[in-house]
Amino acid sequence: MEATVVQCAEGHVFSTSTFPMQNLRSGRIGPGRLLRCPRCARLRQAVPLPRSDAENR
């Protein structure tokens, strides 16, 4: 399984092995998902980072 690099609403960047419903088009239900951020330990809205942005971090 491939890791997805995401950014939470607080700006923390981390990778996750699961990103719920990532195969659905973003125009249909939106790109953000609720994930537990490992930095602030809270459920936060998280969005996947584009591959080019993730490689630069």
PDB file of N, H, CA, C and O in Angstrom:
ATOM      1  N   MET A   1       0.847  -1.170   0.000  1.00  0.00           N
ATOM      2  CA  MET A   1       0.000   0.000   0.000  1.00  0.00           C
ATOM      3  C   MET A   1       0.899   1.242   0.000  1.00  0.00           C
ATOM      4  O   MET A   1       1.888   1.302   0.730  1.00  0.00           O
ATOM      5  N   GLU A   2       0.556   2.193  -0.796  1.00  0.00           N
ATOM      6  H   GLU A   2      -0.248   2.144  -1.389  1.00  0.00           H
ATOM      7  CA  GLU A   2       1.352   3.409  -0.944  1.00  0.00           C
ATOM      8  C   GLU A   2       0.944   4.441   0.117  1.00  0.00           C
ATOM      9  O   GLU A   2      -0.239   4.597   0.420  1.00  0.00           O
ATOM     10  N   ALA A   3       1.918   5.128   0.665  1.00  0.00           N
ATOM     11  H   ALA A   3       2.879   5.002   0.419  1.00  0.00           H
ATOM     12  CA  ALA A   3       1.647   6.166   1.660  1.00  0.00           C
ATOM     13  C   ALA A   3       1.205   7.442   0.939  1.00  0.00           C
ATOM     14  O   ALA A   3       1.712   7.775  -0.132  1.00  0.00           O
ATOM     15  N   THR A   4       0.260   8.139   1.545  1.00  0.00           N
ATOM     16  H   THR A   4      -0.152   7.868   2.416  1.00  0.00           H
ATOM     17  CA  THR A   4      -0.226   9.404   1.022  1.00  0.00           C
ATOM     18  C   THR A   4       0.257  10.515   1.946  1.00  0.00           C
ATOM     19  O   THR A   4       0.068  10.435   3.160  1.00  0.00           O
ATOM     20  N   VAL A   5       0.869  11.538   1.392  1.00  0.00           N
ATOM     21  H   VAL A   5       1.022  11.603   0.406  1.00  0.00           H
ATOM     22  CA  VAL A   5       1.320  12.688   2.181  1.00  0.00           C
ATOM     23  C   VAL A   5       0.172  13.676   2.253  1.00  0.00           C
ATOM     24  O   VAL A   5      -0.370  14.090   1.228  1.00  0.00           O
ATOM     25  N   VAL A   6      -0.201  14.056   3.485  1.00  0.00           N
ATOM     26  H   VAL A   6       0.239  13.719   4.318  1.00  0.00           H
ATOM     27  CA  VAL A   6      -1.338  14.948   3.698  1.00  0.00           C
ATOM     28  C   VAL A   6      -0.929  16.110   4.583  1.00  0.00           C
ATOM     29  O   VAL A   6       0.102  16.072   5.254  1.00  0.00           O
ATOM     30  N   GLN A   7      -1.762  17.151   4.570  1.00  0.00           N
ATOM     31  H   GLN A   7      -2.600  17.182   4.024  1.00  0.00           H
ATOM     32  CA  GLN A   7      -1.554  18.313   5.422  1.00  0.00           C
ATOM     33  C   GLN A   7      -2.840  18.569   6.184  1.00  0.00           C
ATOM     34  O   GLN A   7      -3.917  18.644   5.591  1.00  0.00           O
ATOM     35  N   CYS A   8      -2.727  18.704   7.511  1.00  0.00           N
ATOM     36  H   CYS A   8      -1.852  18.643   7.992  1.00  0.00           H
ATOM     37  CA  CYS A   8      -3.922  18.943   8.318  1.00  0.00           C
ATOM     38  C   CYS A   8      -4.264  20.435   8.313  1.00  0.00           C
ATOM     39  O   CYS A   8      -3.507  21.255   7.793  1.00  0.00           O
ATOM     40  N   ALA A   9      -5.398  20.766   8.889  1.00  0.00           N
ATOM     41  H   ALA A   9      -6.013  20.100   9.311  1.00  0.00           H
ATOM     42  CA  ALA A   9      -5.866  22.149   8.908  1.00  0.00           C
ATOM     43  C   ALA A   9      -4.943  23.072   9.693  1.00  0.00           C
ATOM     44  O   ALA A   9      -4.957  24.284   9.477  1.00  0.00           O
ATOM     45  N   GLU A  10      -4.146  22.523  10.593  1.00  0.00           N
ATOM     46  H   GLU A  10      -4.134  21.538  10.768  1.00  0.00           H
ATOM     47  CA  GLU A  10      -3.186  23.314  11.368  1.00  0.00           C
ATOM     48  C   GLU A  10      -1.869  23.511  10.620  1.00  0.00           C
ATOM     49  O   GLU A  10      -0.996  24.243  11.086  1.00  0.00           O
ATOM     50  N   GLY A  11      -1.720  22.859   9.456  1.00  0.00           N
ATOM     51  H   GLY A  11      -2.429  22.264   9.077  1.00  0.00           H
ATOM     52  CA  GLY A  11      -0.519  23.016   8.650  1.00  0.00           C
ATOM     53  C   GLY A  11       0.524  21.930   8.851  1.00  0.00           C
ATOM     54  O   GLY A  11       1.590  21.978   8.238  1.00  0.00           O
ATOM     55  N   HIS A  12       0.232  20.951   9.702  1.00  0.00           N
ATOM     56  H   HIS A  12      -0.634  20.912  10.200  1.00  0.00           H
ATOM     57  CA  HIS A  12       1.177  19.855   9.920  1.00  0.00           C
ATOM     58  C   HIS A  12       1.162  18.904   8.728  1.00  0.00           C
ATOM     59  O   HIS A  12       0.094  18.541   8.235  1.00  0.00           O
ATOM     60  N   VAL A  13       2.329  18.505   8.268  1.00  0.00           N
ATOM     61  H   VAL A  13       3.197  18.800   8.668  1.00  0.00           H
ATOM     62  CA  VAL A  13       2.449  17.599   7.128  1.00  0.00           C
ATOM     63  C   VAL A  13       2.893  16.238   7.649  1.00  0.00           C
ATOM     64  O   VAL A  13       3.860  16.138   8.404  1.00  0.00           O
ATOM     65  N   PHE A  14       2.177  15.184   7.237  1.00  0.00           N
ATOM     66  H   PHE A  14       1.392  15.265   6.624  1.00  0.00           H
ATOM     67  CA  PHE A  14       2.523  13.833   7.645  1.00  0.00           C
ATOM     68  C   PHE A  14       2.035  12.858   6.589  1.00  0.00           C
ATOM     69  O   PHE A  14       1.246  13.217   5.715  1.00  0.00           O
ATOM     70  N   SER A  15       2.505  11.628   6.674  1.00  0.00           N
ATOM     71  H   SER A  15       3.145  11.336   7.384  1.00  0.00           H
ATOM     72  CA  SER A  15       2.068  10.619   5.708  1.00  0.00           C
ATOM     73  C   SER A  15       1.172   9.609   6.410  1.00  0.00           C
ATOM     74  O   SER A  15       1.312   9.354   7.606  1.00  0.00           O
ATOM     75  N   THR A  16       0.270   9.052   5.658  1.00  0.00           N
ATOM     76  H   THR A  16       0.156   9.259   4.686  1.00  0.00           H
ATOM     77  CA  THR A  16      -0.646   8.055   6.173  1.00  0.00           C
ATOM     78  C   THR A  16      -0.771   6.937   5.148  1.00  0.00           C
ATOM     79  O   THR A  16      -0.734   7.183   3.942  1.00  0.00           O
ATOM     80  N   SER A  17      -0.916   5.724   5.626  1.00  0.00           N
ATOM     81  H   SER A  17      -0.946   5.524   6.606  1.00  0.00           H
ATOM     82  CA  SER A  17      -1.050   4.601   4.702  1.00  0.00           C
ATOM     83  C   SER A  17      -2.482   4.473   4.196  1.00  0.00           C
ATOM     84  O   SER A  17      -2.727   3.846   3.165  1.00  0.00           O
ATOM     85  N   THR A  18      -3.426   5.068   4.924  1.00  0.00           N
ATOM     86  H   THR A  18      -3.226   5.577   5.761  1.00  0.00           H
ATOM     87  CA  THR A  18      -4.817   5.034   4.483  1.00  0.00           C
ATOM     88  C   THR A  18      -5.348   6.446   4.378  1.00  0.00           C
ATOM     89  O   THR A  18      -5.125   7.277   5.259  1.00  0.00           O
ATOM     90  N   PHE A  19      -6.043   6.707   3.307  1.00  0.00           N
ATOM     91  H   PHE A  19      -6.224   6.032   2.591  1.00  0.00           H
ATOM     92  CA  PHE A  19      -6.738   7.983   3.136  1.00  0.00           C
ATOM     93  C   PHE A  19      -8.133   7.629   2.671  1.00  0.00           C
ATOM     94  O   PHE A  19      -8.325   7.317   1.496  1.00  0.00           O
ATOM     95  N   PRO A  20      -9.130   7.669   3.575  1.00  0.00           N
ATOM     96  CA  PRO A  20     -10.475   7.177   3.270  1.00  0.00           C
ATOM     97  C   PRO A  20     -11.057   7.757   1.992  1.00  0.00           C
ATOM     98  O   PRO A  20     -11.024   8.967   1.770  1.00  0.00           O
ATOM     99  N   MET A  21     -11.583   6.885   1.167  1.00  0.00           N
ATOM    100  H   MET A  21     -11.610   5.902   1.348  1.00  0.00           H
ATOM    101  CA  MET A  21     -12.279   7.246  -0.075  1.00  0.00           C
ATOM    102  C   MET A  21     -11.415   8.056  -1.017  1.00  0.00           C
ATOM    103  O   MET A  21     -11.921   8.970  -1.669  1.00  0.00           O
ATOM    104  N   GLN A  22     -10.133   7.757  -1.113  1.00  0.00           N
ATOM    105  H   GLN A  22      -9.722   7.014  -0.584  1.00  0.00           H
ATOM    106  CA  GLN A  22      -9.260   8.533  -1.989  1.00  0.00           C
ATOM    107  C   GLN A  22      -9.525   8.263  -3.463  1.00  0.00           C
ATOM    108  O   GLN A  22      -9.069   9.031  -4.310  1.00  0.00           O
ATOM    109  N   ASN A  23     -10.242   7.203  -3.794  1.00  0.00           N
ATOM    110  H   ASN A  23     -10.612   6.579  -3.106  1.00  0.00           H
ATOM    111  CA  ASN A  23     -10.493   6.891  -5.189  1.00  0.00           C
ATOM    112  C   ASN A  23     -11.685   7.654  -5.762  1.00  0.00           C
ATOM    113  O   ASN A  23     -11.884   7.659  -6.976  1.00  0.00           O
ATOM    114  N   LEU A  24     -12.473   8.291  -4.912  1.00  0.00           N
ATOM    115  H   LEU A  24     -12.312   8.287  -3.926  1.00  0.00           H
ATOM    116  CA  LEU A  24     -13.609   9.058  -5.416  1.00  0.00           C
ATOM    117  C   LEU A  24     -13.138  10.410  -5.910  1.00  0.00           C
ATOM    118  O   LEU A  24     -12.189  10.982  -5.375  1.00  0.00           O
ATOM    119  N   ARG A  25     -13.800  10.915  -6.927  1.00  0.00           N
ATOM    120  H   ARG A  25     -14.571  10.450  -7.362  1.00  0.00           H
ATOM    121  CA  ARG A  25     -13.409  12.208  -7.482  1.00  0.00           C
ATOM    122  C   ARG A  25     -13.642  13.318  -6.468  1.00  0.00           C
ATOM    123  O   ARG A  25     -14.634  13.300  -5.739  1.00  0.00           O
ATOM    124  N   SER A  26     -12.731  14.280  -6.420  1.00  0.00           N
ATOM    125  H   SER A  26     -11.926  14.294  -7.012  1.00  0.00           H
ATOM    126  CA  SER A  26     -12.829  15.348  -5.431  1.00  0.00           C
ATOM    127  C   SER A  26     -14.039  16.249  -5.680  1.00  0.00           C
ATOM    128  O   SER A  26     -14.581  16.815  -4.730  1.00  0.00           O
ATOM    129  N   GLY A  27     -14.470  16.395  -6.923  1.00  0.00           N
ATOM    130  H   GLY A  27     -14.030  15.935  -7.694  1.00  0.00           H
ATOM    131  CA  GLY A  27     -15.618  17.235  -7.222  1.00  0.00           C
ATOM    132  C   GLY A  27     -16.907  16.683  -6.666  1.00  0.00           C
ATOM    133  O   GLY A  27     -17.886  17.415  -6.522  1.00  0.00           O
ATOM    134  N   ARG A  28     -16.923  15.418  -6.354  1.00  0.00           N
ATOM    135  H   ARG A  28     -16.128  14.823  -6.471  1.00  0.00           H
ATOM    136  CA  ARG A  28     -18.134  14.780  -5.881  1.00  0.00           C
ATOM    137  C   ARG A  28     -18.349  14.954  -4.374  1.00  0.00           C
ATOM    138  O   ARG A  28     -19.449  15.296  -3.941  1.00  0.00           O
ATOM    139  N   ILE A  29     -17.303  14.722  -3.579  1.00  0.00           N
ATOM    140  H   ILE A  29     -16.409  14.445  -3.931  1.00  0.00           H
ATOM    141  CA  ILE A  29     -17.484  14.815  -2.132  1.00  0.00           C
ATOM    142  C   ILE A  29     -16.430  15.699  -1.461  1.00  0.00           C
ATOM    143  O   ILE A  29     -16.429  15.831  -0.238  1.00  0.00           O
ATOM    144  N   GLY A  30     -15.554  16.291  -2.226  1.00  0.00           N
ATOM    145  H   GLY A  30     -15.555  16.184  -3.221  1.00  0.00           H
ATOM    146  CA  GLY A  30     -14.518  17.154  -1.664  1.00  0.00           C
ATOM    147  C   GLY A  30     -13.257  16.375  -1.347  1.00  0.00           C
ATOM    148  O   GLY A  30     -13.314  15.167  -1.117  1.00  0.00           O
ATOM    149  N   PRO A  31     -12.120  17.053  -1.334  1.00  0.00           N
ATOM    150  CA  PRO A  31     -10.847  16.361  -1.162  1.00  0.00           C
ATOM    151  C   PRO A  31     -10.467  16.083   0.288  1.00  0.00           C
ATOM    152  O   PRO A  31      -9.636  15.210   0.536  1.00  0.00           O
ATOM    153  N   GLY A  32     -11.046  16.796   1.252  1.00  0.00           N
ATOM    154  H   GLY A  32     -11.721  17.505   1.050  1.00  0.00           H
ATOM    155  CA  GLY A  32     -10.628  16.671   2.643  1.00  0.00           C
ATOM    156  C   GLY A  32     -11.260  15.494   3.364  1.00  0.00           C
ATOM    157  O   GLY A  32     -12.370  15.070   3.043  1.00  0.00           O
ATOM    158  N   ARG A  33     -10.534  14.974   4.344  1.00  0.00           N
ATOM    159  H   ARG A  33      -9.632  15.318   4.605  1.00  0.00           H
ATOM    160  CA  ARG A  33     -11.032  13.879   5.177  1.00  0.00           C
ATOM    161  C   ARG A  33     -10.637  14.164   6.624  1.00  0.00           C
ATOM    162  O   ARG A  33      -9.681  14.896   6.878  1.00  0.00           O
ATOM    163  N   LEU A  34     -11.370  13.589   7.562  1.00  0.00           N
ATOM    164  H   LEU A  34     -12.146  12.994   7.356  1.00  0.00           H
ATOM    165  CA  LEU A  34     -10.997  13.715   8.966  1.00  0.00           C
ATOM    166  C   LEU A  34      -9.994  12.626   9.310  1.00  0.00           C
ATOM    167  O   LEU A  34     -10.274  11.436   9.162  1.00  0.00           O
ATOM    168  N   LEU A  35      -8.830  13.045   9.767  1.00  0.00           N
ATOM    169  H   LEU A  35      -8.603  14.011   9.887  1.00  0.00           H
ATOM    170  CA  LEU A  35      -7.775  12.133  10.191  1.00  0.00           C
ATOM    171  C   LEU A  35      -7.216  12.615  11.516  1.00  0.00           C
ATOM    172  O   LEU A  35      -7.261  13.807  11.822  1.00  0.00           O
ATOM    173  N   ARG A  36      -6.692  11.688  12.301  1.00  0.00           N
ATOM    174  H   ARG A  36      -6.656  10.720  12.053  1.00  0.00           H
ATOM    175  CA  ARG A  36      -6.028  12.076  13.541  1.00  0.00           C
ATOM    176  C   ARG A  36      -4.607  12.508  13.226  1.00  0.00           C
ATOM    177  O   ARG A  36      -3.808  11.713  12.733  1.00  0.00           O
ATOM    178  N   CYS A  37      -4.289  13.769  13.510  1.00  0.00           N
ATOM    179  H   CYS A  37      -4.939  14.415  13.911  1.00  0.00           H
ATOM    180  CA  CYS A  37      -2.966  14.318  13.248  1.00  0.00           C
ATOM    181  C   CYS A  37      -2.001  13.818  14.320  1.00  0.00           C
ATOM    182  O   CYS A  37      -2.291  13.942  15.510  1.00  0.00           O
ATOM    183  N   PRO A  38      -0.858  13.255  13.921  1.00  0.00           N
ATOM    184  CA  PRO A  38       0.094  12.767  14.923  1.00  0.00           C
ATOM    185  C   PRO A  38       0.799  13.891  15.681  1.00  0.00           C
ATOM    186  O   PRO A  38       1.327  13.655  16.768  1.00  0.00           O
ATOM    187  N   ARG A  39       0.819  15.096  15.138  1.00  0.00           N
ATOM    188  H   ARG A  39       0.390  15.287  14.255  1.00  0.00           H
ATOM    189  CA  ARG A  39       1.501  16.216  15.810  1.00  0.00           C
ATOM    190  C   ARG A  39       0.633  16.831  16.902  1.00  0.00           C
ATOM    191  O   ARG A  39       1.125  17.096  17.999  1.00  0.00           O
ATOM    192  N   CYS A  40      -0.645  17.063  16.624  1.00  0.00           N
ATOM    193  H   CYS A  40      -1.045  16.847  15.733  1.00  0.00           H
ATOM    194  CA  CYS A  40      -1.508  17.701  17.620  1.00  0.00           C
ATOM    195  C   CYS A  40      -2.485  16.711  18.269  1.00  0.00           C
ATOM    196  O   CYS A  40      -3.230  17.089  19.174  1.00  0.00           O
ATOM    197  N   ALA A  41      -2.491  15.461  17.821  1.00  0.00           N
ATOM    198  H   ALA A  41      -1.886  15.154  17.086  1.00  0.00           H
ATOM    199  CA  ALA A  41      -3.295  14.373  18.399  1.00  0.00           C
ATOM    200  C   ALA A  41      -4.797  14.664  18.422  1.00  0.00           C
ATOM    201  O   ALA A  41      -5.504  14.225  19.329  1.00  0.00           O
ATOM    202  N   ARG A  42      -5.275  15.399  17.432  1.00  0.00           N
ATOM    203  H   ARG A  42      -4.700  15.756  16.696  1.00  0.00           H
ATOM    204  CA  ARG A  42      -6.705  15.693  17.326  1.00  0.00           C
ATOM    205  C   ARG A  42      -7.197  15.322  15.941  1.00  0.00           C
ATOM    206  O   ARG A  42      -6.425  15.229  14.986  1.00  0.00           O
ATOM    207  N   LEU A  43      -8.515  15.111  15.856  1.00  0.00           N
ATOM    208  H   LEU A  43      -9.142  15.187  16.631  1.00  0.00           H
ATOM    209  CA  LEU A  43      -9.106  14.884  14.548  1.00  0.00           C
ATOM    210  C   LEU A  43      -9.108  16.206  13.801  1.00  0.00           C
ATOM    211  O   LEU A  43      -9.646  17.200  14.289  1.00  0.00           O
ATOM    212  N   ARG A  44      -8.518  16.218  12.636  1.00  0.00           N
ATOM    213  H   ARG A  44      -8.081  15.410  12.239  1.00  0.00           H
ATOM    214  CA  ARG A  44      -8.417  17.433  11.838  1.00  0.00           C
ATOM    215  C   ARG A  44      -8.797  17.129  10.394  1.00  0.00           C
ATOM    216  O   ARG A  44      -8.637  16.007   9.913  1.00  0.00           O
ATOM    217  N   GLN A  45      -9.291  18.132   9.729  1.00  0.00           N
ATOM    218  H   GLN A  45      -9.421  19.044  10.120  1.00  0.00           H
ATOM    219  CA  GLN A  45      -9.512  18.048   8.292  1.00  0.00           C
ATOM    220  C   GLN A  45      -8.146  17.959   7.622  1.00  0.00           C
ATOM    221  O   GLN A  45      -7.286  18.801   7.881  1.00  0.00           O
ATOM    222  N   ALA A  46      -7.929  16.978   6.781  1.00  0.00           N
ATOM    223  H   ALA A  46      -8.628  16.294   6.571  1.00  0.00           H
ATOM    224  CA  ALA A  46      -6.644  16.812   6.096  1.00  0.00           C
ATOM    225  C   ALA A  46      -6.891  16.662   4.606  1.00  0.00           C
ATOM    226  O   ALA A  46      -7.870  16.047   4.183  1.00  0.00           O
ATOM    227  N   VAL A  47      -5.995  17.227   3.821  1.00  0.00           N
ATOM    228  H   VAL A  47      -5.200  17.726   4.165  1.00  0.00           H
ATOM    229  CA  VAL A  47      -6.076  17.137   2.372  1.00  0.00           C
ATOM    230  C   VAL A  47      -4.768  16.566   1.842  1.00  0.00           C
ATOM    231  O   VAL A  47      -3.702  16.847   2.391  1.00  0.00           O
ATOM    232  N   PRO A  48      -4.838  15.769   0.783  1.00  0.00           N
ATOM    233  CA  PRO A  48      -3.590  15.238   0.215  1.00  0.00           C
ATOM    234  C   PRO A  48      -2.797  16.347  -0.459  1.00  0.00           C
ATOM    235  O   PRO A  48      -3.369  17.233  -1.094  1.00  0.00           O
ATOM    236  N   LEU A  49      -1.494  16.295  -0.318  1.00  0.00           N
ATOM    237  H   LEU A  49      -1.029  15.576   0.198  1.00  0.00           H
ATOM    238  CA  LEU A  49      -0.621  17.251  -0.995  1.00  0.00           C
ATOM    239  C   LEU A  49      -0.314  16.743  -2.391  1.00  0.00           C
ATOM    240  O   LEU A  49      -0.164  15.537  -2.588  1.00  0.00           O
ATOM    241  N   PRO A  50      -0.216  17.638  -3.362  1.00  0.00           N
ATOM    242  CA  PRO A  50       0.222  17.210  -4.691  1.00  0.00           C
ATOM    243  C   PRO A  50       1.608  16.575  -4.592  1.00  0.00           C
ATOM    244  O   PRO A  50       2.411  16.958  -3.742  1.00  0.00           O
ATOM    245  N   ARG A  51       1.879  15.627  -5.443  1.00  0.00           N
ATOM    246  H   ARG A  51       1.226  15.315  -6.134  1.00  0.00           H
ATOM    247  CA  ARG A  51       3.140  14.881  -5.386  1.00  0.00           C
ATOM    248  C   ARG A  51       4.346  15.813  -5.441  1.00  0.00           C
ATOM    249  O   ARG A  51       5.338  15.563  -4.756  1.00  0.00           O
ATOM    250  N   SER A  52       4.289  16.873  -6.231  1.00  0.00           N
ATOM    251  H   SER A  52       3.484  17.076  -6.787  1.00  0.00           H
ATOM    252  CA  SER A  52       5.436  17.787  -6.346  1.00  0.00           C
ATOM    253  C   SER A  52       5.685  18.534  -5.026  1.00  0.00           C
ATOM    254  O   SER A  52       6.837  18.746  -4.649  1.00  0.00           O
ATOM    255  N   ASP A  53       4.609  18.936  -4.318  1.00  0.00           N
ATOM    256  H   ASP A  53       3.673  18.764  -4.624  1.00  0.00           H
ATOM    257  CA  ASP A  53       4.766  19.611  -3.028  1.00  0.00           C
ATOM    258  C   ASP A  53       5.275  18.644  -1.968  1.00  0.00           C
ATOM    259  O   ASP A  53       6.077  19.024  -1.115  1.00  0.00           O
ATOM    260  N   ALA A  54       4.817  17.406  -2.014  1.00  0.00           N
ATOM    261  H   ALA A  54       4.165  17.098  -2.707  1.00  0.00           H
ATOM    262  CA  ALA A  54       5.224  16.417  -1.020  1.00  0.00           C
ATOM    263  C   ALA A  54       6.705  16.072  -1.165  1.00  0.00           C
ATOM    264  O   ALA A  54       7.369  15.806  -0.163  1.00  0.00           O
ATOM    265  N   GLU A  55       7.230  16.071  -2.373  1.00  0.00           N
ATOM    266  H   GLU A  55       6.690  16.286  -3.187  1.00  0.00           H
ATOM    267  CA  GLU A  55       8.638  15.735  -2.586  1.00  0.00           C
ATOM    268  C   GLU A  55       9.548  16.857  -2.127  1.00  0.00           C
ATOM    269  O   GLU A  55      10.703  16.609  -1.780  1.00  0.00           O
ATOM    270  N   ASN A  56       9.046  18.099  -2.116  1.00  0.00           N
ATOM    271  H   ASN A  56       8.108  18.300  -2.397  1.00  0.00           H
ATOM    272  CA  ASN A  56       9.865  19.236  -1.707  1.00  0.00           C
ATOM    273  C   ASN A  56       9.945  19.397  -0.197  1.00  0.00           C
ATOM    274  O   ASN A  56      10.745  20.198   0.285  1.00  0.00           O
ATOM    275  N   ARG A  57       9.149  18.668   0.558  1.00  0.00           N
ATOM    276  H   ARG A  57       8.499  18.017   0.166  1.00  0.00           H
ATOM    277  CA  ARG A  57       9.136  18.826   2.028  1.00  0.00           C
ATOM    278  C   ARG A  57      10.012  17.815   2.680  1.00  0.00           C
ATOM    279  O   ARG A  57      10.125  17.795   3.906  1.00  0.00           O
TER     280      ARG A  57
END
